[in-house]
């Protein structure tokens, strides 16, 4: 037994042992009494929750606890249903293996077989019953969650429509200064109380000092990283005509330097305050949370517009906005972000603030925010700058992914309606704040600004990523590495950008829904149910499983494609195999990749190998009826690749076609003729018909040149001259040696034939032409005459013409 066979045998034994061990440790079905106990517990919990939901006045106090309990019950019920369905399917498979029971009038089956059949039927019915009970619990949970959401929405609506005291009253106005001072004092007291708070831990001051030190160190690291990013990749004032790629790089770098790094620092501050210091619920924790969110909003509203619009250096813009409007947009968006951040900070820390301060602050802040919103809605600010250029002339790679086209009338109408709607909401929010509907004003204006910030950030990120994808995919190195043609590169770029747009739209919808009051947990639950459990006619379809199978298929195909390119371009050229063998190995590897990819995708969908065999059998029947030609060509292609009677690069002749083989595909073989025409020949014809392969064993070919000389010429001189001509021409080999044959005494000449061999059959025609040129030259030098044909014409007498 060879060493390779021993290795394969050892690996097979190890895999078999692992499979047997895995099977022995497989989980067993849950006992019926245990499932019944869980079902009764779920039912009792749901009954108690139903009773609590009837008392709507207490819902706001424990709604999170109720929602968490419902979610836990639902997850447990889903696991129980999946387990019951799996065991029911396994039991039904065992029952199907026993076959159909005997029909009436047929002999009865053995008692052992009857007992097994009855036991399997009882088990299958029990598991199906469990699945139905678990599904009932899931439906009850969904009903209770919908009821809870309805109650919460009703309470939120009542809160929005509750009117407080208007800030116009003298009593309210006179109370504002005192309550403002009290609010600021409460913030300072919260910090002092936290620092002076008694604790039983001895290391508290040390931990606080360490936490503050960590924040300071991380701040220094962020500042250094920001400085280096801006210095290396940021905008350079000395460069007056930067390319589009350079501008895009600078915008991305400044987004990271002025946006991502400060946001990361804010997140570190929040994590340190909440986790490291172990803060409890209280004023100081609310202050930290409000300050961190304030920082995040301000950072986003200041960094992102500056990165895209570049108000200080107009020639570095990546958006076609006029310079004066770019400065105006940056200032307005930044101011609006600061006001919105202050609103959030006050909402976190305003529990101890007085009603006069809150009403006055809400009215004043809302008024300024509405003024900024109305200013930003002016169409003139967003018109394209006709003088803006994408990049330097002559640099094709520096152009954006797509040109800016004029908006259609439908788009103009849509944006006009959206602008009017935003204006109405903004004015309504401002008026609500001044007449006492503070909660409604905060809801409208805050959500409006939050929606604008989310949309701006997402679409700016989408634009940056889309442009980077276009620039990267336009590089020749990337196309060569991925083995893509120009059309393939455009297709990959299109799908990448389309996927990015889908992700942006989905993320935007989720975040905007959360801003306007739809909890993320509800969005996640609905999305999860849609993606994992769509029931159609008793069949459960999982979009996530389908998507994962597609991703596995594409990734596996990409890996095998890259492996094929590596084999073809790097590994196989280092071997002694001829080019045809190298092509065959690389092609078979590609076919193997397709098979493996399909099998892995099918397995990820839960399709068993037994079912795959059934599908293969069905395909074989289809092949037998209607796909004979395709199957014949496919099998013939495999024969060509393995037996290799014809290889890529061979010069073949079939019927009236003479040319080189360029590709051997699944169904056909491509032959390029000497006229540069591509001829597609079905693989079956190359197997079933006679084919002349001029280069099957070697590339040598014989050349025959016929020549006649005048009678009386020196035949020995003619012979030597012809051999000399063969020796003077390139690509005429010395072995086999050239030879001259005296063929015949012709009517007007002595006929000779020069026979020699060329080293490359592809140059046979050009080599023959060179031989004839050389023979003509040497014959002239030697005085050897090539005669004209002698013709004798007899003229009839005149009398015959008259007759």
N, C-alpha and C positions, 0 to 999 in steps of 0.2 A: 504493500500500500504506500502511495506517495505521501510526501510530507503535507502537501496541500489537502489531500483527501483526509489525512488524520486531523488536520486543523478543522476542516468542515464538519467532520464527525463529532469532534469535541464540542464545537459551538452548538451543533444540533442537540446533543445530549444536555448541555447546559440550559438551552432554551426550553427543552421539554421538561426538565426538572423544575425550572422556574414556573412554567405554566401549570404543572401539577401542584406545586406548592401554593401558587396563587389561588387555584381552584379550591384547595383544601381549606384556605383561610377565608373563603367567600362568606359574605354576611348571610345570615339566615333570616327567615321571615319573622316578623314580630308576632307574638302570640295574640290570639283574638281577645283575651281578657285585658291585655295591656292596651290594645287599641280602643276597646270599649271604655276603659277608664279614662283615657285621654279625650275621647269624644264627649263623655259626660262632663269632664272638666271644662272643655271648650264651651259646651252648651250652657253650663252654669255661669261662666264668665260673661257670655254674650247676653244672658238674661239680666244679669246685674247691670251691665252697661246700658241695656235698653231702659231699665228703670232710672238710671242716672240721667240719660238723655231726656227723659220726660221732665226733669227738673232743670229747665234751661237757665235759671238764674245762677246755678253753681257750675255751669260748664266752663266759664272762663278761668276758673281757679284750677281745674284739673283736666283741661282738654288735652294737654300734652301727654299726661299719664294714660288717659283713655286711648289716645291715638297710638301710643307705643304698645299698649297691651293688645290692641286690635292687630297691629302689624305683626307682633310675635305670634298671635294665634293663627293668622293667615299663613305665615311662613311655615309653622308646624303642620298645618293642614295640607299645604302644598307638598311638603316632603312626604307626608303620609300617603297622599294620593298618588304621587309618582312611584313610591315603593309598592303600593298595592297594584297599580297598573303593571309594573314590571313583573311582579310575581304572578299576577293573573296571566300575563302573556306567556311566561315560561311554563306555567301549568297547562295552558291551552295547547302549547306546542307539544308537550308530553302526551296530552290527550289525543292530539292529531296523529302522533306517532303510533298510537294503538290502532288506528284505522277506524272505519265506520263499524258500528255494532251490527250484528247479523240481522238481516231483514226477516220479516215474518215468514215462517215456513222453512227457514234455514236452520241448520243445527246450531245449538247454543254454544257460546264460547266457554272456555275453561273458567272455573270459579275464581282462580287467582286473577285472571284477566278481568273478570267482572268486578272483583273487589277493587282492583287498581283503577278501573274506569270510574267507578262510583266515587272513590276517594279523590281522584283528580277533578271530577265534576263538582264535588262539594267544595274543594279548595278553590277552584276557579270562581264559583259563585260567591264564596266568602270574600275573596279578594276584590271582586267587582263590587260587592256590597260596601266594603270599606272605602273604595274609591268614590262611590256615590255619596256616602256619608261625609267624607272629607270635602267633596265638592259642595255639599250643602252648607258646611261650615264656612267655606270660602265665600259663597253667595251671601250668607248672613253677615259676614264681616264687611263685605263691600257695601251692603245696605246700611249698616251702622256707620261706616265711614262717610258715606254720602250724607246721612242724616246729621252727623257731626259737622261736616263742612257747611251744610245748609244753616245750621244754628249759628256757627261762627260768622258766616257771611251776614246773617240777619243782625247779629250784635255789632259787627263792624259798620253796617249801614246805619244803624241807630246812632252809633258814635259819630259818624260823619255828619249826620243831620242834627246833632245836638248843638244848640246855640248857646254861646257864652256871652259875657258882657262885652259890649263894643269898646274899643280903645278910645272912642271919641269923648266919653264922659270925663268931667273934670276930676272926679274921684279916682278914676283909673289913671289919668294923666299925672295927677299929683303923687300917686303911689309908685310910679315907674322908677324915679331915682333911688328911692329907698330899697325897693325890691331888686334893682340892678346891683346895688352895692351888696345886698345880702347874698345874691347869687354868686358874685365873684368871691365873696368871703367864704361861702360854702365850699368852693373849689379848693381854696387854700387850706381850709380846715380839714378837708378830706385827705389831702396830701400829708398834713401834719399828724393827723390821727393815725394814719397808716404807719408813719415812721415812728411814732411814739407808742404804738399799740403794744400792750403787754403780751408776752408769749412765754410758753414753758420751754421753748427750745433755746439752748445756750448759743447756738451758732447763727441765730437769726441775723444779727448785724453783719456777721461775716458773709452770710449768704446774700444779703442785700448788697453788700459792697462788691461781692463777686459778680452778681447779676448786673449791677451798674457798670462794672468794669468790662464785662462781656459786651454790653451794649456799646460802650465807648470804643472798644477795640474793633468791633464790627463796623462801627461808623467810620473809623479811620481806614479800615480796609476798603469800605465802599467808596470813600472819597478818593483813595489812591487808584482803585480800579476805574472809577469814573474819569479821573484825570488822564490815565493811560489810554482809555478808549477814545476820548475826545482828541488826544494828541496824535494817536496813530491813525485813526480812521475817521475823525470828525472833519468838519468843514475847515478849509484852509483859505484865509482871506487873500493870499497871494495868487491863488489859482482863479483866474477870471473866466475861463471857459471850460468848466469841468464837464466830463462826459456824463451821460445819464447813469451809467453803472456807478461811476464815482459818486454822483449825488445820492443815488439810492443807498450805497454803502454808508455814506455819511449820515443819512437819515436813519438808517437802521442802528448805527453805532450810537447816535445821540438819543434814540429811543431807549436803548439799553442803558446808556449812561445816566440820562436824566429821568427815566421812567422806571425801568426794571430794578436797577440797583437801589434807588430810594424806596421803592415799594418793598423790596426784599428787606431793607433795614427796618421799615415800619412793621413788617411781619415778624421780624426778629424781636422787636420791642414788645409786640403783643405776646409772642410766645414766652418771652422771658418773664413778663409781668404775670401771665396766667399760670404758667407751668412751674417755672423755677422758683418764684416767690410764693406760690401756693395761695393766691389771693382768694378770699371768700367774697360772696356776693355783698356788694356795698357801694358806697359813693366813689371810693377810689378805683375800684374795678370798672365802674361805669365811666369814670373819667379817662382811664387808660383806653378802654374800648372806643370811646368817642374820639379821642385824640388820634388813635391809629387809623380809624376810618376817615377822619378829616384829612390826615396826611395822604392817604391813598387817593382820595378824590382830588385833592389839590395837585398832587403829583401827576395824575392822569390828565387833568384839564390844562396843566401848564406844559407838560413835556410833549404830548402827542401833537398838538397844533404847531408847536415850534419845530418839531422834527419834520413835519410835512410841508409847512409853509415858509420856513426860514425867513422870518421878517427882517432880521438884521442883514442877511446876505441874499438879496433877491435872486442872484444868478445861481444859487444852490437849491432852488425850489424843485420839488418833485411833483407838485400839483400845479395845474395851469391857472393860478389865481393871480390877479394883478398885484404888484408890490404894495401899493397903498392899502388895498383891501386885505392883503395878507396880514399886515400889521394890525388893522382894525379887528379882524377875526380872532387873531391870537389874543389881543387884549380883552375882548369881550368874552371869549370862551374861558380865559383864565379867571376873570372877575366872577363870572357865573359859577365856575367851579369852586372858588373860595367861598362864595355865599352859600352854595349848596353844602359844602363841607361844614360850615358853621351851623347850618340847620341840623345836620346829623349830630354834630357835637352837642348842641343844645337838647336834642331829643334824648341823647344818652344821659346827660347830666342835669336835665331840667326837672327832676322829680321833686327837688326841694325849692324850686323857683316859685315865685308868687304868680298869681293869675294875671296881674297887671303887666308884669315884665314879659310874660309869655305872649300876651295879646299884642302888646306894643311891638315886641321884637318880630313876631310873625307878620304883622301888618307892614312894618317898614321893610323887612328883608324881602317879603313877597313882592312889594312894589318895585324895589330895585331889580329883583330877578325878572319880573315881567317886562320891565323896560329893556333889559339886556336881551331877553328872548325876542321881543318885537324888533329890536335892532338887528339881531342875527337873522331874522326872517326876511330881510330886504333882499329881493332877487339880484340887485346889482352886485352885492358882495360875492355872489357865487358864479358870476359869469366868467367864462373862460377868457384867458388873456391871449389875444391873437399873436402877440410877440413871443409867447413862451415856446421854446424849442425843447424837444425831447433829448437831443444829444448833438454832439459835434458832427458835422457833415462828413460823410465817408466812413462812419463807424456803424456798420450794420448791427453789431451786437449791442450798441448803446441805445437802441430804440426801444420804447415801451412795448409791452406784449400786444397791445392793440391800440389803434388810433381812437381819438376822441370824436365820436360822431355826434351830429346834431340830434337833440331829442325829438322824438316823434310827437305828433299832436296828442296822442293818448297819454304819453308820459307828461307832457306839459299840463294837461287837464288833471291828471292824478296828483302831481306835485302842487298844483294850485289849490285843489280841494284839501290836501293834507295841510298846506300852509294856513288856510282859513280855519280848519279845525283846531290847529295848535293855537292860533290867535284867540279863538273863542274860549278855549280851555284856560289860557293864561289870564285873560281878562276876568273870567269867572272866578279863578282862584284869587286874584287880587281883590275883587269886590267882596268875596266871601270873608277874607281876613279882616276887612274894615267894618263889616256889619256883624261880626261876632262868630262866624262859622270857622273857627280856627282850625279844627281838625280837617274839615273839607278843603280849606286852602292849602294846608300842608300836604294833604293827599294829592291834590291836583298838581300843584307846582313841583313838589318834590318828585313825584313819579314822572312828570314831564321832563324835568332836568335829568333824572336818572336814566330815562329811556334815551334821551339825546346823547348822553355820555357813553352809554353802552353801544348804541349804534355807531357812533363816531369811532370809538376804540376798535370795535370789531371790523368795521369796513376799512379802517386804516391798516389794521393788521392784515386783512385779506389782500388789500392792494399791495402791501410790501411783499408778502409771501408769494403772491401771484407773479409779481415782477421778478423776484429772485428765481422762481421756478422757470420762467421764460428765459432768463439770462443763462441759467445753468444748463438747461436743455439745449440751448443754441450752441453750446461749445462742442467742437468736433471731438474733443477727447471723451466727453461723456457719451456721445453717440457711438463712438468706436468701442468704448468699454462695455456698453449695453448691447452692442451689435445691432444697432438700429439704423434704418435708412432715414432719409429726410422725411418721408411720409410717416414712418413709424415714430420718429421723434416728435412730430407735430401731434400725432395721436396720443402719445404718452403725456405730452404737455397739456393737451386739452383735458384729459381725464383727471390729471392731478389738480388742475385749476378748478374743474367742475366739482371734484370731491371737496376741495377747500371751500368752495362757495356753499355747498350743502352743509358742511360743518358750521360755517358762519351763520347761515340762516337758522339752523336748528338751535345753536347756542344763543343766538339773539332772541329767538322766540321763547326759549326757556327762561332766560334772564329777564326779559321784559315782562313775561307773565309773572315772575316772582316779584318784580318791582311793583306791579299793579295789584298785588294781593293774592296771587295764586301760589300757595306754598310749594317749595321745591319738592317736598316729600310727596305731595299729591301728583305733581308733574312726573316725578320719577316712577311712582306706582303705576300711573296710567301708561306711561311709556314702556315700563317693564312688562306689563300685561300684554300690551300690543305686540311687543317684540318676541315674547316667549310663549304666549298661549293664545293663539287665534284658533277658535274651534269652528270648523266648517264641516257640517254633515257628520259629526262624530269624530272627525280627524283633527288633531292638534298640530298646527303649523307654527314653527318657531322661526321667526325672521333672523334672530341672532344665530341660530344654527346654520341657516342658509348662508348668511353673510360670512360666518367663520369658515364654512366650506369653500366659498368663493375665494376668500383671502388665502386659505391653505393651498388651493389650487394655483392661484397666481404666484404665490411665493415659491412653491415647489417648482413650477415651470420656470420662474426666473432663475432659481438656483441651478437647475439643470441647463438652462440656456447659457448662464455664465460658465458652468462647468464644460459645456460643449465648446464654447469659445476658447477656454483655457486649454482644453485638449488639442483643438485644431491649430491654435496659434503658438502655443508654448511647449506643451509636453510632447506631442507626437512629432513635431519637426526635429526633435532631438534624437529620435529613434532612427533605425535603419529601414523603416518601412517605406515603401514607395508612396507617392501622393495618393494614388487610388485607395490603398489600404487605409491610409490615414483618414481619408474622407469617409470610408465605410464605417470605421470605428466611431468617428464623431457623429455620423448620422444615426447609427444604431443607438448610441448613447442618448441622442435627442428623442428617438422613439421610446426608449425606456423611460425617459423623464415624463413623457406624456402619459404612459400607462401608470407609472407610480403616482403621478399627480391626481389622476382620475380616481385611483383606488383610495388614496388618502382622503380626498374630498368626500368620497362615498362613505368611508368609515367614519369620518367626523360627523356625517349626518345620521349615523346609527345604522347604516345598511350593513348587514352581515355578509360574510363571504359566500354563504350558501345562497343568499338572495342575488349576489353578484353573479354566481354561476347560473342561476335561473335566467337572469337578464342576458347573460352571454348565450344561453341556449335559445332564448327568443330571438336574439340578433342573428344567430346562425340560421334559424328558420327563415328570417327575413332575407338573409344573404342568399339562401337557397332559392327563394322565389324571385326577388327583384334586384338584388345587388350582386349578381354574379360577375358582371364586368368589373365593377369596382374591386370586389374581392380578388378577382383574378389579377388585376393590375397591382394590387397591394402585395399579394404573395409573390408575384413576379419581381416586384421591387426588392423584397427581402432576399430572393434568390440572387438577384444581381449584386446586392450588397455583400452577401456571404460567399457565394461561389466566385464572384468577380470575373465573369467572362468579359465584362465591359466595365471599365473604371472611368472615373472622372479624369479628363485629360486625354483619353484615347481618341484616335482618329478612326472613325467608323464610316462604313458605307452601307446603306440599306436602301433598296430600290434606287431612286434617283437622288438620294440625299447623301452628301459627303460633308463631314464636318467633325468638330471636336465635341466631346461630351463635356458639358459644363456642370450639370446637376443631375442627380438621381433622386427623385422625390418619391413620395408615397404612391402616386398614381402614374406618373409619367417621367420620362427622361428628356432633358433639354439638350439639344445639339445645336451648336453655333456653326453655320456654314462659312465658307471663305468669302461669301458676299455679306457677312455680318448679319445674316438672318437667323432668328431663333426658331427652330423646328421642334415641336412637341410630339414625341413619339410615345404611345402607350407602352408600358413596361411589358405587357403580354406579347406584343409584336417582337420585341427583342429576344424573348425566350422561345417563341414558337416558329419564327422565320429565320432564314439564313441571313447572317450579318457578317460583313467583311470588317475585321478589326485589324487595321494596319499596324497597330502598336501593341498587340496583346502580349507578345513575348519580348520584343525589342523594338526599337524605333528605326532600324535600318530598312532600306527599300532599294530595289534594283531599278536602274534607269537604262533604257534602251534608246540609242540615237542611231537612226538609219541615214546613210549618206552614200551617194553614188559618184564615181569618178570616171573620167573619160577613158575609152579604150586606149591602150598603150601606156597607161600610167604605171609607175613602179609600185607594185602591190606591197612590197616590203616597206617602202617609204611611207605608203599610206597607213600601213599597220602601226609603224613606229610613231607617226604623227598623231594618230588617234589616241594612242596610249599616253603620249606627252600631253595632249589636251586634257585627258582625264586627271593626270597628275598635277596640272596647273590650277585646277578649280578647287575652291574650298568646299568642305563638307563631302568630298568624295574620299572614301576610306581606302586605305591600302590593303585591308583584308576584310572581306574577300577581295582579291586583286581584280583589276580591270582586265577585260579580254576583248579581242576583236575577231569577229566572224566574217569570212568571205561567203556571203549568202548565195549569190547567183550572178550569171552573165545576163544582164538585162538587155532590153532592146537598144538603149542608147548609152548605158553606163555599166560599170562594174559595181555591184551593190555590196556594201559592207555594213556591219552593225557593231557599234561600240556598246559593250555591256559593262556597267560599273555600279557601285553601291554608294548611297548617300547615308550619312550618319543620322539624319533627321528626315523622316518621311514627310513631315509637314513642309519641308523646303524642296520637295522633289520637283515641282514644276519650275521654281526659280533656278534650281541647280541644272535642270535640263536646258534651260535657256542660256545659262552661262556657258555650258558645254558647247552649245552650237555657235555662240559668239567666238569662243576660243578656237574651235575647229576651223571656222571661216578664216580667222586671222592666221593660223598656222599653215593652212592650205595655200593662202596667198604668198606667204613667205617661202614655202617650199615649191611653189610653181605647180601645184597639183590643181588640175582643172576639174571643176564640177560641170558636166556638160548639160546643154539644153536638150530636151527631147527632140529627136529627128523625125520629122513628118514629111512624106512625099505625097504631093497632090497631083493627080492626073486629070487633065482637062479634056472634056469630050470634044470631038470634031464638030465643025459648024454644021455639017450636013445632018448630024444627029439632032441638033437643036431644031432644024427646020422640020425634021420628021416628028 
